[in-house]
Amino acid sequence: MPGATAMATSYDASKTPAVASLVAMTSASADEALAFYSKSFLAQGFTAVPAESPKSKASGAADTRVLDFVRADGKETATVSTVTANGKTTVTVGAAVAASSLK
C-alpha cells in the first residue's frame, strides 16, 4: 500500500499451501486500506467473502475491521484486517495460496 511502513513480513513455501503475511502501519484510513487490498485481491481472482466483521464503536476503543477472500474453490484464502487507533491504521494481510501464486 503506498505510504505504508512495513513492520513485519513472513513467507513460508515449505507448506502447502504456502503462507505469507505482512503487517504495516499507515496514516490511511481503514476504509482506504481495505479498498486498496480488496482491489488487489479481486484483481488476482479472489472472491470477497460477503460479511465484514463487526467493528468496535465504543468510545476510545480501536476500530477493527476484517475482510476475507477465497479462490480456487476455497483452497486459497486471504485475510486483511485493520486496527485504527490514535490516527494510525495497522494493516495485517495474510494469505495461504499455491507457492506459484506468491508475488
N, C-alpha and C positions, 0 to 999 in steps of 0.2 A: 504494500500500500504506500503510495507516495507520501513522504513526510513522516513515516513511521520509523521508530528506532527499535531494531531487533534487540530483545533482551535474552532470548534463548532459542535455540533450534535443536532438533534432533532428527535423525534419519536412520532407519534400520531395515535394510533389504534382505537380512538373513531370515526374516519371517515371511510367511505367505498368508495374507497379503503383506506387502511392505508397509511400514508405518513411518509417517513424518509428522513433525509438529513445529509450530512457530509460536512464540509469544513476543508481542511487540507492544509498544506504547505510542500513542498518537494524540495530537490535540484535536483530531477529527471527532465528530460526534459518533455515537453508537450507530445511528441511522446511516451516516456516511460510510462507516467501516463495514457494516453489514451489506449495504448496497454494493460496495466495491467487491467484496468477496463473493457475494451472491452472483454478480455478473460474471466473475472469473470462473466459478464452478459451473454455472449454467452453460457457459461457452465451451466447457470441456466435456459436455454431455451428461452432467449430473442433473438430477431432478430434485427440486426442493421438497422436503417433507412438509406437508401442509401446515402443521401447527408451530407457532413460535412459542417459546416458553413464557410463562408469566414474568413480568418484570416488577421489581420492587418499587413501591410508591411511598414507602414510609419516609417521613421527614428525616433528612440527614443520611438516609441509607443509600448505598451504592445502587445504581441502575444496572441490572444484569439481564442480558438477552442471549438467546441461543438459537441458531438455525442449523438444521441438519439436512444433508444431501445424500442421495444414493445414486448408484449407477451399476450397470452390469447385473441387472436383476437382484440388486441388493448385496452383491458380493463385494462391492467397493462402497465405502462410506466416507463422508467428510463432515466435520462439525466446526462451526465458527461460533465462538462465544465472546461477548464483550462485557466488561465491567467498567462503568464510568463513575469516577469519584474525583472531587477536587479539580474539575476541569480537564482531566486526562482520561483517555479511554485505553484500557488494556485489552488487547485482542489476542485470543488464543485460537489457533487454527490447527486442527488435527485431521489426518487422512489415513485411511487404510485402503491401499489400492495395489493393483498389479505393479511390480517393480518397474516395468517398462513405461508406466504412466507418470512416474515421478519426474518432475522437471525442476 
